[in-house]
Amino acid sequence: MTPHTLGEFEELVLLMVASQHNTAYGVSILEGLEEELQRNVNISAVHVVLKRMEEKGFVSSHYGGITENRGGRRKKYYVISAFGKRVLDEQHELRNSIYKRIPKISFS
């Protein structure tokens, strides 16, 4: 097992960042998660995870331009790093390896 495992919510946020390549920011990640999970997600939780993953080197960020419709505030965009992609791939392989060991079970 990799020493860089992800918690369930971290994995979901990182997957959303990767799937929204170069266009992921807090609200777009939140909306994507809510659509996929069919439940409400706290925006603060998303931001906490993004900050933690940036500190770990799983994602990098940059600011977009200032826009009038955001009251002069800029969006902070996130992109998965090569290291983050490798950790995500390892997590995926681990889950699939375990899943494949489930025996065929009949629930008749």
Biopython code that builds the backbone (N, CA, C, O; Angstrom):
import numpy as np
from Bio.PDB.StructureBuilder import StructureBuilder

atoms = [
    (1, "MET", "N", (0.851, -1.180, 0.000)),
    (1, "MET", "CA", (0.000, 0.000, 0.000)),
    (1, "MET", "C", (0.893, 1.238, 0.000)),
    (1, "MET", "O", (1.918, 1.269, 0.681)),
    (2, "THR", "N", (0.515, 2.225, -0.741)),
    (2, "THR", "CA", (1.273, 3.468, -0.803)),
    (2, "THR", "C", (1.170, 4.239, 0.510)),
    (2, "THR", "O", (0.116, 4.242, 1.146)),
    (3, "PRO", "N", (2.252, 4.891, 0.916)),
    (3, "PRO", "CA", (2.165, 5.700, 2.126)),
    (3, "PRO", "C", (1.372, 6.983, 1.898)),
    (3, "PRO", "O", (1.110, 7.726, 2.843)),
    (4, "HIS", "N", (0.992, 7.243, 0.662)),
    (4, "HIS", "CA", (0.259, 8.455, 0.314)),
    (4, "HIS", "C", (-1.188, 8.129, -0.025)),
    (4, "HIS", "O", (-1.677, 8.501, -1.092)),
    (5, "THR", "N", (-1.875, 7.436, 0.877)),
    (5, "THR", "CA", (-3.258, 7.089, 0.613)),
    (5, "THR", "C", (-4.151, 8.312, 0.777)),
    (5, "THR", "O", (-3.786, 9.290, 1.429)),
    (6, "LEU", "N", (-5.314, 8.231, 0.177)),
    (6, "LEU", "CA", (-6.292, 9.303, 0.228)),
    (6, "LEU", "C", (-7.508, 8.845, 1.007)),
    (6, "LEU", "O", (-7.918, 7.689, 0.906)),
    (7, "GLY", "N", (-8.085, 9.746, 1.781)),
    (7, "GLY", "CA", (-9.373, 9.473, 2.393)),
    (7, "GLY", "C", (-10.440, 9.502, 1.313)),
    (7, "GLY", "O", (-10.188, 9.965, 0.200)),
    (8, "GLU", "N", (-11.617, 9.015, 1.632)),
    (8, "GLU", "CA", (-12.687, 8.939, 0.634)),
    (8, "GLU", "C", (-13.017, 10.309, 0.035)),
    (8, "GLU", "O", (-13.113, 10.448, -1.184)),
    (9, "PHE", "N", (-13.188, 11.313, 0.887)),
    (9, "PHE", "CA", (-13.558, 12.632, 0.376)),
    (9, "PHE", "C", (-12.399, 13.259, -0.394)),
    (9, "PHE", "O", (-12.613, 13.915, -1.414)),
    (10, "GLU", "N", (-11.167, 13.061, 0.091)),
    (10, "GLU", "CA", (-10.002, 13.561, -0.645)),
    (10, "GLU", "C", (-9.941, 12.944, -2.040)),
    (10, "GLU", "O", (-9.678, 13.631, -3.027)),
    (11, "GLU", "N", (-10.187, 11.649, -2.102)),
    (11, "GLU", "CA", (-10.147, 10.967, -3.389)),
    (11, "GLU", "C", (-11.208, 11.532, -4.340)),
    (11, "GLU", "O", (-10.937, 11.752, -5.521)),
    (12, "LEU", "N", (-12.400, 11.760, -3.823)),
    (12, "LEU", "CA", (-13.471, 12.312, -4.662)),
    (12, "LEU", "C", (-13.129, 13.720, -5.155)),
    (12, "LEU", "O", (-13.360, 14.043, -6.321)),
    (13, "VAL", "N", (-12.587, 14.547, -4.282)),
    (13, "VAL", "CA", (-12.203, 15.904, -4.684)),
    (13, "VAL", "C", (-11.090, 15.847, -5.729)),
    (13, "VAL", "O", (-11.136, 16.570, -6.725)),
    (14, "LEU", "N", (-10.090, 14.989, -5.507)),
    (14, "LEU", "CA", (-8.990, 14.868, -6.457)),
    (14, "LEU", "C", (-9.474, 14.340, -7.805)),
    (14, "LEU", "O", (-9.013, 14.792, -8.853)),
    (15, "LEU", "N", (-10.396, 13.392, -7.781)),
    (15, "LEU", "CA", (-10.987, 12.903, -9.024)),
    (15, "LEU", "C", (-11.707, 14.026, -9.765)),
    (15, "LEU", "O", (-11.613, 14.130, -10.988)),
    (16, "MET", "N", (-12.418, 14.857, -9.029)),
    (16, "MET", "CA", (-13.149, 15.966, -9.649)),
    (16, "MET", "C", (-12.175, 16.995, -10.228)),
    (16, "MET", "O", (-12.410, 17.523, -11.315)),
    (17, "VAL", "N", (-11.094, 17.280, -9.516)),
    (17, "VAL", "CA", (-10.074, 18.199, -10.038)),
    (17, "VAL", "C", (-9.510, 17.646, -11.344)),
    (17, "VAL", "O", (-9.386, 18.369, -12.332)),
    (18, "ALA", "N", (-9.173, 16.367, -11.337)),
    (18, "ALA", "CA", (-8.605, 15.747, -12.537)),
    (18, "ALA", "C", (-9.600, 15.747, -13.692)),
    (18, "ALA", "O", (-9.216, 15.990, -14.836)),
    (19, "SER", "N", (-10.870, 15.479, -13.409)),
    (19, "SER", "CA", (-11.878, 15.407, -14.466)),
    (19, "SER", "C", (-12.205, 16.782, -15.050)),
    (19, "SER", "O", (-12.675, 16.887, -16.183)),
    (20, "GLN", "N", (-11.952, 17.832, -14.269)),
    (20, "GLN", "CA", (-12.213, 19.199, -14.743)),
    (20, "GLN", "C", (-10.902, 19.876, -15.160)),
    (20, "GLN", "O", (-10.738, 21.082, -14.975)),
    (21, "HIS", "N", (-10.006, 19.127, -15.699)),
    (21, "HIS", "CA", (-8.654, 19.565, -16.040)),
    (21, "HIS", "C", (-8.583, 21.041, -16.475)),
    (21, "HIS", "O", (-9.221, 21.452, -17.444)),
    (22, "ASN", "N", (-7.807, 21.801, -15.746)),
    (22, "ASN", "CA", (-7.558, 23.232, -16.006)),
    (22, "ASN", "C", (-8.763, 24.147, -15.809)),
    (22, "ASN", "O", (-8.649, 25.351, -16.037)),
    (23, "THR", "N", (-9.908, 23.620, -15.396)),
    (23, "THR", "CA", (-11.073, 24.482, -15.169)),
    (23, "THR", "C", (-11.658, 24.301, -13.771)),
    (23, "THR", "O", (-12.710, 24.862, -13.469)),
    (24, "ALA", "N", (-10.987, 23.520, -12.908)),
    (24, "ALA", "CA", (-11.524, 23.203, -11.580)),
    (24, "ALA", "C", (-11.265, 24.350, -10.601)),
    (24, "ALA", "O", (-10.133, 24.807, -10.442)),
    (25, "TYR", "N", (-12.323, 24.797, -9.959)),
    (25, "TYR", "CA", (-12.210, 25.761, -8.858)),
    (25, "TYR", "C", (-13.250, 25.360, -7.824)),
    (25, "TYR", "O", (-14.088, 24.501, -8.096)),
    (26, "GLY", "N", (-13.211, 25.958, -6.658)),
    (26, "GLY", "CA", (-14.027, 25.528, -5.528)),
    (26, "GLY", "C", (-15.473, 25.216, -5.849)),
    (26, "GLY", "O", (-15.951, 24.122, -5.547)),
    (27, "VAL", "N", (-16.178, 26.155, -6.456)),
    (27, "VAL", "CA", (-17.609, 25.968, -6.715)),
    (27, "VAL", "C", (-17.851, 24.913, -7.793)),
    (27, "VAL", "O", (-18.805, 24.142, -7.688)),
    (28, "SER", "N", (-17.009, 24.863, -8.826)),
    (28, "SER", "CA", (-17.216, 23.836, -9.866)),
    (28, "SER", "C", (-16.980, 22.439, -9.312)),
    (28, "SER", "O", (-17.652, 21.487, -9.708)),
    (29, "ILE", "N", (-16.025, 22.316, -8.397)),
    (29, "ILE", "CA", (-15.763, 21.035, -7.740)),
    (29, "ILE", "C", (-16.956, 20.664, -6.866)),
    (29, "ILE", "O", (-17.430, 19.528, -6.898)),
    (30, "LEU", "N", (-17.433, 21.624, -6.088)),
    (30, "LEU", "CA", (-18.606, 21.421, -5.230)),
    (30, "LEU", "C", (-19.802, 20.955, -6.058)),
    (30, "LEU", "O", (-20.434, 19.952, -5.725)),
    (31, "GLU", "N", (-20.113, 21.672, -7.125)),
    (31, "GLU", "CA", (-21.263, 21.323, -7.966)),
    (31, "GLU", "C", (-21.100, 19.946, -8.602)),
    (31, "GLU", "O", (-22.062, 19.182, -8.684)),
    (32, "GLY", "N", (-19.899, 19.627, -9.049)),
    (32, "GLY", "CA", (-19.652, 18.311, -9.634)),
    (32, "GLY", "C", (-19.852, 17.200, -8.623)),
    (32, "GLY", "O", (-20.445, 16.168, -8.937)),
    (33, "LEU", "N", (-19.356, 17.407, -7.402)),
    (33, "LEU", "CA", (-19.527, 16.409, -6.350)),
    (33, "LEU", "C", (-20.998, 16.236, -5.987)),
    (33, "LEU", "O", (-21.482, 15.113, -5.847)),
    (34, "GLU", "N", (-21.704, 17.353, -5.837)),
    (34, "GLU", "CA", (-23.121, 17.271, -5.480)),
    (34, "GLU", "C", (-23.922, 16.547, -6.560)),
    (34, "GLU", "O", (-24.835, 15.782, -6.248)),
    (35, "GLU", "N", (-23.589, 16.781, -7.808)),
    (35, "GLU", "CA", (-24.290, 16.107, -8.909)),
    (35, "GLU", "C", (-24.005, 14.607, -8.887)),
    (35, "GLU", "O", (-24.922, 13.801, -9.044)),
    (36, "GLU", "N", (-22.758, 14.233, -8.695)),
    (36, "GLU", "CA", (-22.387, 12.813, -8.696)),
    (36, "GLU", "C", (-22.888, 12.084, -7.457)),
    (36, "GLU", "O", (-23.358, 10.950, -7.548)),
    (37, "LEU", "N", (-22.788, 12.734, -6.295)),
    (37, "LEU", "CA", (-23.156, 12.083, -5.037)),
    (37, "LEU", "C", (-24.644, 12.180, -4.727)),
    (37, "LEU", "O", (-25.156, 11.443, -3.884)),
    (38, "GLN", "N", (-25.342, 13.093, -5.413)),
    (38, "GLN", "CA", (-26.760, 13.332, -5.158)),
    (38, "GLN", "C", (-27.025, 13.707, -3.697)),
    (38, "GLN", "O", (-27.989, 13.254, -3.079)),
    (39, "ARG", "N", (-26.133, 14.550, -3.169)),
    (39, "ARG", "CA", (-26.312, 15.068, -1.808)),
    (39, "ARG", "C", (-25.543, 16.373, -1.687)),
    (39, "ARG", "O", (-24.674, 16.680, -2.503)),
    (40, "ASN", "N", (-25.881, 17.136, -0.652)),
    (40, "ASN", "CA", (-25.216, 18.414, -0.423)),
    (40, "ASN", "C", (-23.804, 18.192, 0.107)),
    (40, "ASN", "O", (-23.549, 17.271, 0.883)),
    (41, "VAL", "N", (-22.901, 19.053, -0.328)),
    (41, "VAL", "CA", (-21.514, 19.031, 0.120)),
    (41, "VAL", "C", (-21.195, 20.423, 0.641)),
    (41, "VAL", "O", (-21.639, 21.418, 0.069)),
    (42, "ASN", "N", (-20.435, 20.499, 1.717)),
    (42, "ASN", "CA", (-20.064, 21.770, 2.324)),
    (42, "ASN", "C", (-18.877, 22.369, 1.576)),
    (42, "ASN", "O", (-17.842, 21.715, 1.443)),
    (43, "ILE", "N", (-19.009, 23.601, 1.087)),
    (43, "ILE", "CA", (-17.935, 24.259, 0.337)),
    (43, "ILE", "C", (-16.680, 24.414, 1.191)),
    (43, "ILE", "O", (-15.567, 24.342, 0.671)),
    (44, "SER", "N", (-16.847, 24.626, 2.493)),
    (44, "SER", "CA", (-15.680, 24.755, 3.370)),
    (44, "SER", "C", (-14.884, 23.458, 3.410)),
    (44, "SER", "O", (-13.653, 23.484, 3.450)),
    (45, "ALA", "N", (-15.573, 22.333, 3.400)),
    (45, "ALA", "CA", (-14.895, 21.036, 3.392)),
    (45, "ALA", "C", (-14.084, 20.871, 2.108)),
    (45, "ALA", "O", (-12.970, 20.348, 2.137)),
    (46, "VAL", "N", (-14.637, 21.312, 0.993)),
    (46, "VAL", "CA", (-13.925, 21.242, -0.283)),
    (46, "VAL", "C", (-12.660, 22.083, -0.209)),
    (46, "VAL", "O", (-11.592, 21.623, -0.613)),
    (47, "HIS", "N", (-12.762, 23.312, 0.303)),
    (47, "HIS", "CA", (-11.599, 24.198, 0.382)),
    (47, "HIS", "C", (-10.527, 23.660, 1.331)),
    (47, "HIS", "O", (-9.335, 23.784, 1.050)),
    (48, "VAL", "N", (-10.939, 23.071, 2.441)),
    (48, "VAL", "CA", (-9.979, 22.487, 3.391)),
    (48, "VAL", "C", (-9.204, 21.359, 2.717)),
    (48, "VAL", "O", (-7.982, 21.275, 2.843)),
    (49, "VAL", "N", (-9.918, 20.493, 2.003)),
    (49, "VAL", "CA", (-9.264, 19.377, 1.318)),
    (49, "VAL", "C", (-8.332, 19.884, 0.218)),
    (49, "VAL", "O", (-7.226, 19.368, 0.063)),
    (50, "LEU", "N", (-8.762, 20.878, -0.539)),
    (50, "LEU", "CA", (-7.909, 21.434, -1.594)),
    (50, "LEU", "C", (-6.628, 22.009, -1.013)),
    (50, "LEU", "O", (-5.547, 21.801, -1.564)),
    (51, "LYS", "N", (-6.738, 22.727, 0.088)),
    (51, "LYS", "CA", (-5.544, 23.304, 0.729)),
    (51, "LYS", "C", (-4.608, 22.196, 1.203)),
    (51, "LYS", "O", (-3.397, 22.270, 0.994)),
    (52, "ARG", "N", (-5.168, 21.172, 1.839)),
    (52, "ARG", "CA", (-4.364, 20.050, 2.340)),
    (52, "ARG", "C", (-3.670, 19.326, 1.185)),
    (52, "ARG", "O", (-2.494, 18.979, 1.281)),
    (53, "MET", "N", (-4.406, 19.101, 0.090)),
    (53, "MET", "CA", (-3.821, 18.387, -1.043)),
    (53, "MET", "C", (-2.752, 19.226, -1.750)),
    (53, "MET", "O", (-1.793, 18.685, -2.298)),
    (54, "GLU", "N", (-2.924, 20.536, -1.732)),
    (54, "GLU", "CA", (-1.888, 21.389, -2.318)),
    (54, "GLU", "C", (-0.618, 21.330, -1.467)),
    (54, "GLU", "O", (0.489, 21.285, -2.004)),
    (55, "GLU", "N", (-0.778, 21.332, -0.152)),
    (55, "GLU", "CA", (0.374, 21.223, 0.747)),
    (55, "GLU", "C", (1.104, 19.898, 0.561)),
    (55, "GLU", "O", (2.326, 19.836, 0.695)),
    (56, "LYS", "N", (0.357, 18.837, 0.254)),
    (56, "LYS", "CA", (0.948, 17.510, 0.038)),
    (56, "LYS", "C", (1.532, 17.359, -1.370)),
    (56, "LYS", "O", (2.239, 16.389, -1.643)),
    (57, "GLY", "N", (1.245, 18.303, -2.261)),
    (57, "GLY", "CA", (1.766, 18.238, -3.626)),
    (57, "GLY", "C", (0.897, 17.458, -4.594)),
    (57, "GLY", "O", (1.348, 17.123, -5.690)),
    (58, "PHE", "N", (-0.353, 17.159, -4.212)),
    (58, "PHE", "CA", (-1.265, 16.416, -5.091)),
    (58, "PHE", "C", (-1.867, 17.320, -6.168)),
    (58, "PHE", "O", (-2.201, 16.857, -7.259)),
    (59, "VAL", "N", (-2.002, 18.600, -5.858)),
    (59, "VAL", "CA", (-2.549, 19.573, -6.806)),
    (59, "VAL", "C", (-1.705, 20.844, -6.755)),
    (59, "VAL", "O", (-0.990, 21.095, -5.784)),
    (60, "SER", "N", (-1.801, 21.623, -7.799)),
    (60, "SER", "CA", (-1.231, 22.971, -7.789)),
    (60, "SER", "C", (-2.366, 23.932, -8.110)),
    (60, "SER", "O", (-3.423, 23.516, -8.586)),
    (61, "SER", "N", (-2.151, 25.207, -7.852)),
    (61, "SER", "CA", (-3.210, 26.182, -8.100)),
    (61, "SER", "C", (-2.646, 27.438, -8.744)),
    (61, "SER", "O", (-1.452, 27.730, -8.664)),
    (62, "HIS", "N", (-3.533, 28.156, -9.373)),
    (62, "HIS", "CA", (-3.211, 29.466, -9.930)),
    (62, "HIS", "C", (-4.496, 30.291, -9.951)),
    (62, "HIS", "O", (-5.599, 29.744, -9.951)),
    (63, "TYR", "N", (-4.338, 31.600, -9.970)),
    (63, "TYR", "CA", (-5.498, 32.489, -9.985)),
    (63, "TYR", "C", (-5.832, 32.902, -11.405)),
    (63, "TYR", "O", (-4.950, 33.147, -12.228)),
    (64, "GLY", "N", (-7.128, 32.974, -11.672)),
    (64, "GLY", "CA", (-7.619, 33.495, -12.939)),
    (64, "GLY", "C", (-7.665, 35.014, -12.873)),
    (64, "GLY", "O", (-7.277, 35.615, -11.871)),
    (65, "GLY", "N", (-8.140, 35.619, -13.939)),
    (65, "GLY", "CA", (-8.215, 37.068, -13.993)),
    (65, "GLY", "C", (-9.344, 37.628, -13.141)),
    (65, "GLY", "O", (-10.271, 36.915, -12.757)),
    (66, "ILE", "N", (-9.246, 38.904, -12.858)),
    (66, "ILE", "CA", (-10.283, 39.605, -12.107)),
    (66, "ILE", "C", (-11.487, 39.796, -13.018)),
    (66, "ILE", "O", (-11.353, 40.211, -14.169)),
    (67, "THR", "N", (-12.677, 39.483, -12.481)),
    (67, "THR", "CA", (-13.886, 39.646, -13.274)),
    (67, "THR", "C", (-14.860, 40.548, -12.532)),
    (67, "THR", "O", (-14.939, 40.532, -11.304)),
    (68, "GLU", "N", (-15.596, 41.330, -13.305)),
    (68, "GLU", "CA", (-16.567, 42.249, -12.729)),
    (68, "GLU", "C", (-17.720, 41.502, -12.052)),
    (68, "GLU", "O", (-18.197, 41.917, -10.996)),
    (69, "ASN", "N", (-18.164, 40.401, -12.664)),
    (69, "ASN", "CA", (-19.306, 39.685, -12.107)),
    (69, "ASN", "C", (-18.967, 38.976, -10.796)),
    (69, "ASN", "O", (-19.871, 38.477, -10.126)),
    (70, "ARG", "N", (-17.704, 38.920, -10.416)),
    (70, "ARG", "CA", (-17.307, 38.352, -9.126)),
    (70, "ARG", "C", (-16.896, 39.464, -8.158)),
    (70, "ARG", "O", (-16.265, 39.196, -7.136)),
    (71, "GLY", "N", (-17.247, 40.688, -8.474)),
    (71, "GLY", "CA", (-16.930, 41.805, -7.590)),
    (71, "GLY", "C", (-15.434, 42.066, -7.475)),
    (71, "GLY", "O", (-14.956, 42.522, -6.437)),
    (72, "GLY", "N", (-14.703, 41.778, -8.537)),
    (72, "GLY", "CA", (-13.267, 42.013, -8.538)),
    (72, "GLY", "C", (-12.452, 40.880, -7.934)),
    (72, "GLY", "O", (-11.227, 40.968, -7.860)),
    (73, "ARG", "N", (-13.117, 39.825, -7.505)),
    (73, "ARG", "CA", (-12.392, 38.675, -6.931)),
    (73, "ARG", "C", (-11.988, 37.720, -8.050)),
    (73, "ARG", "O", (-12.680, 37.594, -9.061)),
    (74, "ARG", "N", (-10.859, 37.054, -7.849)),
    (74, "ARG", "CA", (-10.376, 36.096, -8.844)),
    (74, "ARG", "C", (-10.684, 34.673, -8.402)),
    (74, "ARG", "O", (-10.738, 34.383, -7.207)),
    (75, "LYS", "N", (-10.886, 33.788, -9.372)),
    (75, "LYS", "CA", (-11.086, 32.371, -9.073)),
    (75, "LYS", "C", (-9.716, 31.721, -8.883)),
    (75, "LYS", "O", (-8.748, 32.057, -9.564)),
    (76, "LYS", "N", (-9.665, 30.789, -7.947)),
    (76, "LYS", "CA", (-8.449, 30.003, -7.748)),
    (76, "LYS", "C", (-8.679, 28.647, -8.403)),
    (76, "LYS", "O", (-9.522, 27.865, -7.966)),
    (77, "TYR", "N", (-7.918, 28.384, -9.456)),
    (77, "TYR", "CA", (-8.054, 27.144, -10.211)),
    (77, "TYR", "C", (-7.062, 26.099, -9.710)),
    (77, "TYR", "O", (-5.949, 26.425, -9.296)),
    (78, "TYR", "N", (-7.487, 24.838, -9.756)),
    (78, "TYR", "CA", (-6.657, 23.722, -9.301)),
    (78, "TYR", "C", (-6.420, 22.744, -10.436)),
    (78, "TYR", "O", (-7.302, 22.491, -11.256)),
    (79, "VAL", "N", (-5.199, 22.193, -10.467)),
    (79, "VAL", "CA", (-4.809, 21.208, -11.468)),
    (79, "VAL", "C", (-4.111, 20.070, -10.740)),
    (79, "VAL", "O", (-3.287, 20.308, -9.857)),
    (80, "ILE", "N", (-4.433, 18.843, -11.104)),
    (80, "ILE", "CA", (-3.776, 17.699, -10.497)),
    (80, "ILE", "C", (-2.310, 17.668, -10.936)),
    (80, "ILE", "O", (-2.001, 17.932, -12.098)),
    (81, "SER", "N", (-1.427, 17.350, -10.019)),
    (81, "SER", "CA", (-0.003, 17.245, -10.335)),
    (81, "SER", "C", (0.308, 15.823, -10.795)),
    (81, "SER", "O", (-0.522, 14.925, -10.654)),
    (82, "ALA", "N", (1.504, 15.621, -11.346)),
    (82, "ALA", "CA", (1.929, 14.279, -11.734)),
    (82, "ALA", "C", (1.944, 13.365, -10.513)),
    (82, "ALA", "O", (1.552, 12.201, -10.598)),
    (83, "PHE", "N", (2.394, 13.890, -9.389)),
    (83, "PHE", "CA", (2.411, 13.122, -8.146)),
    (83, "PHE", "C", (0.986, 12.774, -7.713)),
    (83, "PHE", "O", (0.723, 11.639, -7.317)),
    (84, "GLY", "N", (0.078, 13.727, -7.785)),
    (84, "GLY", "CA", (-1.323, 13.483, -7.438)),
    (84, "GLY", "C", (-1.942, 12.436, -8.327)),
    (84, "GLY", "O", (-2.698, 11.587, -7.852)),
    (85, "LYS", "N", (-1.636, 12.478, -9.619)),
    (85, "LYS", "CA", (-2.164, 11.482, -10.563)),
    (85, "LYS", "C", (-1.616, 10.101, -10.224)),
    (85, "LYS", "O", (-2.344, 9.111, -10.287)),
    (86, "ARG", "N", (-0.333, 10.030, -9.865)),
    (86, "ARG", "CA", (0.259, 8.747, -9.497)),
    (86, "ARG", "C", (-0.408, 8.177, -8.248)),
    (86, "ARG", "O", (-0.702, 6.983, -8.193)),
    (87, "VAL", "N", (-0.650, 9.026, -7.243)),
    (87, "VAL", "CA", (-1.327, 8.580, -6.021)),
    (87, "VAL", "C", (-2.749, 8.125, -6.344)),
    (87, "VAL", "O", (-3.211, 7.111, -5.821)),
    (88, "LEU", "N", (-3.434, 8.862, -7.192)),
    (88, "LEU", "CA", (-4.791, 8.492, -7.600)),
    (88, "LEU", "C", (-4.791, 7.153, -8.344)),
    (88, "LEU", "O", (-5.663, 6.314, -8.115)),
    (89, "ASP", "N", (-3.824, 6.958, -9.226)),
    (89, "ASP", "CA", (-3.698, 5.685, -9.953)),
    (89, "ASP", "C", (-3.443, 4.526, -8.990)),
    (89, "ASP", "O", (-4.035, 3.456, -9.133)),
    (90, "GLU", "N", (-2.563, 4.738, -8.009)),
    (90, "GLU", "CA", (-2.261, 3.694, -7.026)),
    (90, "GLU", "C", (-3.503, 3.350, -6.207)),
    (90, "GLU", "O", (-3.768, 2.180, -5.931)),
    (91, "GLN", "N", (-4.260, 4.372, -5.823)),
    (91, "GLN", "CA", (-5.490, 4.159, -5.063)),
    (91, "GLN", "C", (-6.484, 3.342, -5.894)),
    (91, "GLN", "O", (-7.133, 2.428, -5.386)),
    (92, "HIS", "N", (-6.589, 3.686, -7.167)),
    (92, "HIS", "CA", (-7.495, 2.981, -8.080)),
    (92, "HIS", "C", (-7.080, 1.511, -8.223)),
    (92, "HIS", "O", (-7.922, 0.615, -8.159)),
    (93, "GLU", "N", (-5.793, 1.274, -8.413)),
    (93, "GLU", "CA", (-5.285, -0.095, -8.539)),
    (93, "GLU", "C", (-5.547, -0.894, -7.270)),
    (93, "GLU", "O", (-5.940, -2.059, -7.341)),
    (94, "LEU", "N", (-5.335, -0.283, -6.119)),
    (94, "LEU", "CA", (-5.564, -0.959, -4.846)),
    (94, "LEU", "C", (-7.028, -1.359, -4.707)),
    (94, "LEU", "O", (-7.332, -2.505, -4.375)),
    (95, "ARG", "N", (-7.929, -0.420, -4.958)),
    (95, "ARG", "CA", (-9.364, -0.708, -4.843)),
    (95, "ARG", "C", (-9.784, -1.805, -5.822)),
    (95, "ARG", "O", (-10.538, -2.705, -5.452)),
    (96, "ASN", "N", (-9.305, -1.742, -7.066)),
    (96, "ASN", "CA", (-9.662, -2.759, -8.055)),
    (96, "ASN", "C", (-9.110, -4.123, -7.679)),
    (96, "ASN", "O", (-9.779, -5.138, -7.869)),
    (97, "SER", "N", (-7.904, -4.155, -7.150)),
    (97, "SER", "CA", (-7.294, -5.416, -6.734)),
    (97, "SER", "C", (-8.128, -6.091, -5.651)),
    (97, "SER", "O", (-8.368, -7.297, -5.708)),
    (98, "ILE", "N", (-8.559, -5.328, -4.683)),
    (98, "ILE", "CA", (-9.386, -5.873, -3.613)),
    (98, "ILE", "C", (-10.759, -6.275, -4.144)),
    (98, "ILE", "O", (-11.275, -7.335, -3.792)),
    (99, "TYR", "N", (-11.346, -5.439, -4.983)),
    (99, "TYR", "CA", (-12.670, -5.718, -5.545)),
    (99, "TYR", "C", (-12.670, -7.031, -6.337)),
    (99, "TYR", "O", (-13.623, -7.808, -6.267)),
    (100, "LYS", "N", (-11.600, -7.265, -7.085)),
    (100, "LYS", "CA", (-11.520, -8.475, -7.909)),
    (100, "LYS", "C", (-11.456, -9.741, -7.070)),
    (100, "LYS", "O", (-11.723, -10.828, -7.582)),
    (101, "ARG", "N", (-11.112, -9.628, -5.802)),
    (101, "ARG", "CA", (-11.038, -10.792, -4.911)),
    (101, "ARG", "C", (-12.399, -11.193, -4.331)),
    (101, "ARG", "O", (-12.512, -12.233, -3.682)),
    (102, "ILE", "N", (-13.412, -10.390, -4.558)),
    (102, "ILE", "CA", (-14.737, -10.724, -4.057)),
    (102, "ILE", "C", (-15.258, -11.936, -4.821)),
    (102, "ILE", "O", (-15.327, -11.906, -6.050)),
    (103, "PRO", "N", (-15.618, -12.980, -4.125)),
    (103, "PRO", "CA", (-16.105, -14.181, -4.836)),
    (103, "PRO", "C", (-17.478, -13.926, -5.457)),
    (103, "PRO", "O", (-18.218, -13.038, -5.035)),
    (104, "LYS", "N", (-17.792, -14.725, -6.463)),
    (104, "LYS", "CA", (-19.126, -14.656, -7.071)),
    (104, "LYS", "C", (-20.129, -15.134, -6.027)),
    (104, "LYS", "O", (-20.065, -16.273, -5.564)),
    (105, "ILE", "N", (-21.030, -14.273, -5.674)),
    (105, "ILE", "CA", (-21.993, -14.591, -4.631)),
    (105, "ILE", "C", (-23.391, -14.472, -5.221)),
    (105, "ILE", "O", (-23.728, -13.476, -5.861)),
    (106, "SER", "N", (-24.184, -15.483, -5.001)),
    (106, "SER", "CA", (-25.565, -15.468, -5.492)),
    (106, "SER", "C", (-26.483, -15.058, -4.344)),
    (106, "SER", "O", (-26.428, -15.635, -3.258)),
    (107, "PHE", "N", (-27.311, -14.076, -4.589)),
    (107, "PHE", "CA", (-28.265, -13.601, -3.583)),
    (107, "PHE", "C", (-29.689, -13.937, -3.998)),
    (107, "PHE", "O", (-30.552, -13.060, -4.036)),
    (108, "SER", "N", (-29.937, -15.195, -4.306)),
    (108, "SER", "CA", (-31.273, -15.590, -4.731)),
    (108, "SER", "C", (-32.177, -15.862, -3.575)),
    (108, "SER", "O", (-33.342, -16.207, -3.769)),
]
sb = StructureBuilder()
sb.init_structure("model")
sb.init_model(0)
sb.init_chain("A")
sb.init_seg("    ")
for serial, (resi, resn, name, xyz) in enumerate(atoms, 1):
    if name == "N":
        sb.init_residue(resn, " ", resi, " ")
    sb.init_atom(name, np.array(xyz, "f"), 0.0, 1.0, " ", f" {name:<3s}", serial, name[0])
structure = sb.get_structure()
